[in-house]
Amino acid sequence: MSRAQGSAYEQQVADWLVRQNLQIVERNYHCRGGEIDIIALDGKQLCFIEIRARNTHRAALESVDHRKQQKTILAASIYLAGNPKLAKHVSRFDVIAVDTATKKPLWIKAAYTL
């Protein structure tokens, strides 16, 4: 998948999350520890969201392996250290799998934990 296609899926998901009443705090956060596609508030919970687009939801979900989870957790820790006001929120790690055939997102809330 090209970078442009990936960006298009990320934009589609960001727009969809806003329609689900989430408040986008940051997109494409990069640090030395890794990157986070979307950081958003879902009510009082701070969500670190990984977006994966593959030919099936299952393939997308399986691509968020233990190594990727650990990198996201490290990036989230660095983000929270630099944003103490947001660190007061309960955090969770979500995965949104996009089936490239149907373009439909599958949102797994609290897909993994620390």
N, C-alpha and C positions, 0 to 999 in steps of 0.2 A: 504494500500500500504506500502510495506517495505521501509526502509531507502535506501536500495540499488536500488530499483526500482525508487524512487524519485530522487536519484542522477543520475541515467541513463537518466531520462527525462530531468533533468537540463543540463546535458552534451549535449544531443541531441539539446536542444534549444540554448545553448551557441554556438555550432557549426553552427547552422542555422542562428543565429544573425550575426555571422562573415561573412557568405555568403551574408547577407543582407547589408554588409558594415558598421556594427556597430563595434566600438572598445570597447572591454570589458575592463573595468577599475578595477573591483573587482567582486568576486563571493563569495556568502555566507557571507556577512557582518553581524556580530553579535554585538550588543551592549545592554546595559541595557534596552533600549526602545523597542527592537525587532530585526528583521532580515530582510535583503533584499537579494533575490536570486541572482540578477545580477544588477550591476551598469555599464552602458555603455554610450559611446558617440555616438549619432546619428547626425553626422555633428557637429553643435554647441550646440545641446541640450543634457543635461545630463539626462539619463533615469534611473529611479528606477523601476526595472522590477520584478513583482511577477509571478511565474510560478505555474500553477495548472494543474494537470493531473487527469482527471476523465473519466468516461465511455462515457460522451458526452461533447461537448464544453460548452453547456448551464450549466450543473452541475458544471463544472470547474469555469466558470465565476461567478455563483451564490455563490460559496464558498468564494469569496473575498468580505466579508460583511463589513459593516461600521466599526466594531471593528478592523478587519484586516487592513483596509485602514488607520485608525488612528494610529495603531502601526507602519505601514510602513512610514507614514508621520513623526512620531516622530523619527524613526531610521534614516530617510533621513536628518532630521534637525541636529541630532547629527553628522552624517557623514559629512555634509557640514561645520559644525562648526570646525571640525578637518581637513578639506581640503579646505582652503580658495581659492586656485587657481581654484578648480572645482566649488566653490560657485559662481563664476562669470558667469557661464553658466546658461541659462534658463533651468529649470528643468521640467520634466513631470513624471507622474506615469503611467506605462504601465502594462497590464496584458496579459500574453500569456497562453491561454488555450490549453491543449493538450488532444485530444480525444484518449483514450487508445486503442480503437479498430482500428483506422486508423493510429495512431501515428502522425497525422498531427497537426501542431500548428495553432492556430487562434490568431493573434496579434491585440490587441485593444490598439492603441496608445492614450495617454492622457485619460485613462479609468476613472480617477478621479483626482480631484484637491485639493489644500489646503482648 
